[in-house]
Amino acid sequence: MKMSSFLILIEEDSSGIVHNVPNSRYRKWGINSLGFRGRETDLVKKEGEIRIVCLGQSETFGWQENEGKEWPSQLRVMLRDQFPMVEVINASVLGLDVKKRKDYIEKYVLQLKPDIMIVFRPRLLEYVIDGMRGVERKDFASQVKGKKIRNSMKESPSHIRVLANLGKMVNRCIPERLLTHYRIWRLSRKIRRKEKRHLINKEALDKVPENIILEYEKDLGSFIHFLKENNIIPVLLSFPGLTTLSNKNNYEDISLAGRLLCIELSENGFIDGSIKFNDAARRIAKEQNVVFIDMANLIPKTQEYFSDNYHYTDKGAETIAKNIYDVLIETKLICPE
């Protein structure tokens, strides 16, 4: 599924903030009347209610999971019986610019009067692309600039759908090993072309420059401070990925696919950046005395839990929800009535 397919679900407002379109739907992804993923939520908080807001991008919004299996929904189900006064709200937005997070929270989320906010640290790509190219990144979010896209998206023409289904049938008949080799061959060709166009005889970096890490750390610290100022308890999560230095050869096609998003980094560079960004999130959590869940080390690095490098299967999302549930209980951020 291409990210551009999701344009029906988001728009940019007059202040340049990307947000979800209320009451929109595309296939299994639905937005409620307040502009949040999932079931309806009252705008006015009930007396005694505890509101947990989940903030992220596609990893939290839900990408490959079945409907209702994204981790915020699974967390809500886990809490429902024992903690009926706890409401879990998925306020994630696909393509939300990390530089606009505060603006988004102020305009669309503070009205909910959240008590706790669970925050995945941002992916490194936003910072790496900005820092290394020295230009405004042109990604999924930029596609919605100035657009108001409603439920007018038409389904693909029938002949295209037939060809797509035929392709899936053919793939099922080909051994997985051959499909993997074919994907690696295609990805390698694309990467070579992109390297020739953008690197201009330079080598992709195996290490993320320190200035990018420092910028990220400064922004994250400022955001956590902002949440505290608004009487929201932050819960910070490290960002899990499938590939590591020890297993990347087992997932060569998945590892290569990431390079198409940021050709300046090598496969080792992506892994280095993930480690350094998670370390920075850990430092910020310690400095600001907030709960930190090292999710990157809590999910097994297999495709039973990951659908690609940064998105989850139903079981992976369940693991995230269960770890968050356990920490909420252990730290007494929520208590039985």
C-alpha positions, 0 to 999 in steps of 0.5 A, a space after each residue: 500500500 502506497 502512502 499516497 493512498 492515505 491522502 483521503 484521510 489527512 489535510 493541511 489546515 490554514 496554519 500548515 498543520 497536517 491533521 486527520 479529516 474527521 469522519 473520513 475512511 479509506 478501506 480499514 482505516 477510519 477517522 472519528 468525528 473529532 479527527 482521531 483514529 478509531 471509535 468515537 470519543 466524547 469531546 468533554 471528559 467525564 468526571 473521574 475519567 483518565 485520558 491516555 493519548 497515543 501520539 505517533 505516525 504510521 507505527 501508532 496510527 496502524 499500518 499493516 495490522 488488521 482493523 482494531 489491532 493497532 496497538 492503541 486499540 489493543 491497549 484500550 481493550 486490555 484496560 477496558 475491564 479493570 479500568 473502565 474510567 480509562 479512555 485511550 485515544 489514538 491521536 496519531 497523524 500520518 505525515 505529521 511534521 515533527 516540527 509541528 507537533 506542539 502546534 498540532 497538540 495545542 490546536 487539536 489535542 489539548 481540548 480533550 484534556 489528556 492526562 497521559 501522553 504515550 509518545 514514540 520518539 520520532 523516526 530519524 529520517 525527518 532529521 537526517 534528511 533535513 540535516 544532510 540535504 539542507 533543504 525542506 524534506 519533500 515527503 508524504 506530508 508535503 503532498 497534502 500542502 494546501 489540499 482539502 481531500 475528502 472521501 472523493 477518492 475513486 477506487 482503482 479502475 477494474 482492469 488495474 484491480 484485476 492485474 493487481 490480483 493476478 500479480 498476487 496470485 503469481 507471487 503465491 506460486 513462486 517460491 519465497 526465496 526466488 521472490 526475495 532474490 528478485 526484490 533484492 535485485 530490483 531494490 539494488 538497481 533503484 539504489 544504484 540509480 539514486 546513489 548516482 543521482 544524489 551522492 555524486 561519487 560520495 559514499 553513504 554514511 555508516 554513522 549519523 552526524 552528531 549535530 543531527 543527534 543533538 538537534 533531535 535531542 533538543 527538540 525532544 526535550 523541548 516537547 517533553 517540557 511542553 507536555 509537562 507545562 500543560 499538565 500532561 504526564 509523558 510516557 516516552 517510548 524508544 523506537 523499535 526496528 526489525 533490522 540490527 547489525 547482527 540480523 540485517 543479512 537475514 532481512 536484506 530486502 527490508 534493509 535495502 528498502 529503507 535506503 530508498 527513503 534516505 540514500 545518504 545513509 548506508 544500511 549500517 547508517 540506519 542502524 547507527 541512527 536508530 541506536 543513537 536516537 533511542 539513546 538520546 530519548 533515554 537520556 531525555 527521559 532520565 533528565 526530565 524524570 519521565 517514564 521511559 519504555 525501552 520498546 526497541 529491546 522488548 520486541 523480538 526481532 523477527 517477522 512474527 512481530 514486524 511486517 517491515 522494518 518499522 511497522 508491526 504485525 498484530 502480534 507485534 502491536 499486541 506486544 507493544 500494548 502489553 508492555 505499555 499496560 504493564 508499565 502503566 500498572 507498575 508505575 501506578 500511573 493508573 490504579 484500580 478503583 
